[in-house]
Amino acid sequence: LLPAEVEALVRALQATELRDTGGQGWLQQQEYVEKLNMHAILSASMGQEQLLTELLVTYTKIPVLIGELISVEIWKHKIFPVLCRLEDFKPRSTFPIYVVLHHEASIINLLETVFFHKEVCESAEDSILDLVDYCHRKLTLLAAQSTNRQSTPAVLVPPQELQKQAEKMEFEISLKALSVLRFITDQVESLPLSALTRMLNTHNLPCLLVQLVEHCPWSYWEAGKFKKFENGTWHVVPPEDQVKMTKLDGQVWLALLNLLLNPECQRKYHFNGFNKSQLLKLRAFLTEVLIDQLPNLVEIQRFLSHLAVTEPAPPKKDLVLEQVPVIWDHIIKKNTGKWEAIAKHQVKCVFSPTEEELKLRAHRWTQIYSLDMMEALAPDKPHCRVCGAEAAKRCSRCQNEWYCTR
């Protein structure tokens, strides 16, 4: 996108009502977010995302994006189940539902790309509480899935093919939330005091992160093969690479370093018997091979050795007036008792599109997701279908298979 286009899209971002989810205005905003998301990924890969981050901060759009994220999450858990119970909910296509589910993934992906920058995190202001709560919910879901891979999915979607898409998307969204949380912990000194208290004591994130280290939901054994999730897909890991730290492993350990070793965090965190026993589990995972890959872990190893032989002082009892997540509370209070009315409105106005409306929506999406754009965003280069070498030519008929030479 040209700089003027980026600025126009950022300025056009605005909060939408829960009732309007999936409607024409909402779909327009979804397109804006998706274009900015793809622009952010491409710009970050070239180290040129500064313009976008400056615009998001200047026009105070980070709280707007967080608000959209929370709104979609509430829609999934409050409106969608009601929709599915309505007798006249017989959508002509799963397409409109898929767009709503995809919107959450686009927003969290955009936030992951820009939250690396300190000024973006600071510009979230009080809405950072809503984002911390959101990340906590996603990490709790990850931890639950890692202990029981057959657990109930977060969103029950009627068509089987859409259910699989929704489950995969929910998993990837949770991994993005992990990265966002780690970037938030990088800026502990800049956070509101209530955000730090919420992370450490309300949600006890250190113990939740210990659980993720222990059960590692992005890797598992299947039929004697070790698989890891990386760059959007599951890979079989050869024996010599099984001890390598993935980016996701690194995010968990870096978040733990930030939360456990920061003096302000140590002053506020409750090192009671349960928390202490959970944190000491980390010592079993701090092998020489792991520390060689992330040398900073030596500091956490020393901290745990000290924790094991001492009784930490109880946290200082300050008078804290804890803030509540404003966005979540506002949406819930505004719409409580209206879930069925909103669902009926959406059945009539959103989820019963005509053939022409479906074609128009599909056409607009194909304009956003061109093949050239998808190739630019792909983490891996295409490989030849025959020999496996990097390929530069694609079949002109099916547009799917790649080859290196004629």
SULMOQUI-V90802 format. One record per backbone hydrogen bond with DSSP energy under -1.0 kcal/mol. CO is the residue of the C=O (numbers start at 1). NH is the residue of the N-H. Records with the same first field share a line. If there is no record, write none. Layout:
BEGIN
CO=NH  NH
END
This chain:
BEGIN
2=6
3=7
4=8
5=9
6=10
7=11
8=12
10=13
17=20
18=21
20=23
23=27
24=28
25=29
26=30
27=31
28=32
29=33
30=34
31=35
32=36
33=37
34=38
35=39
36=40
37=41
38=42
39=43
40=44
41=45
43=48
44=47
49=53
50=54
51=55
52=56
53=57
54=58
55=59
56=61
57=60
61=65
62=66
63=67
64=68
65=69
66=70
67=71
68=72
69=73
70=74
71=75
72=76
73=77
74=78
75=80
79=83
80=84
83=86
86=89
88=90
94=98
95=99
96=100
97=101
98=102
99=103
102=106
103=107
104=108
105=109
106=110
107=111
108=112
109=113
110=114
111=115
114=117
117=121
118=122
119=123
122=125
124=127
125=128
126=129
127=131
128=132
129=133
130=134
131=135
132=136
133=137
134=138
135=139
136=140
137=141
138=142
139=143
140=144
141=145
142=146
143=147
144=148
148=151
159=163
160=164
161=165
162=166
163=167
164=168
165=169
166=170
167=171
168=172
169=173
170=174
171=175
172=176
173=177
174=178
175=179
176=180
177=181
178=182
179=183
180=184
181=185
182=186
184=187
185=188
187=190
192=195  196
193=197
194=198
195=199
196=200
197=201  202
198=203
199=205
204=208
205=209
206=210
207=211
208=212
209=213
210=214
211=215
212=216
216=219
218=229
220=227
222=225
225=222
226=237
227=220
228=235
230=233
233=230
235=228
238=241
239=242
241=244
246=250
247=251
248=252
249=253
250=254
251=255
252=256
253=257
254=258
255=259
256=260
257=261
262=266
263=267
264=268
265=269
269=271
270=272
272=276
273=277
274=278
275=279
276=280
278=281
279=282
280=283
281=284
282=285
285=287
287=291
288=292
289=293
290=294
294=297
295=298
296=299
297=301
298=302
299=303
300=304
301=305
302=306
303=307
304=308
316=318
325=329
326=330
327=331
328=332
329=333
330=334
331=335
332=336
335=338
338=342
339=343
340=344
341=345
342=346
343=347
344=348
345=349
346=350  351
354=358
355=359
356=360
357=361
358=362
359=363
360=364
361=365
362=366
363=367
364=368
365=369
368=370
370=374
371=375
372=376
373=377
374=378
382=391
384=388
389=384
393=403
395=399
401=395
402=385
403=393
END
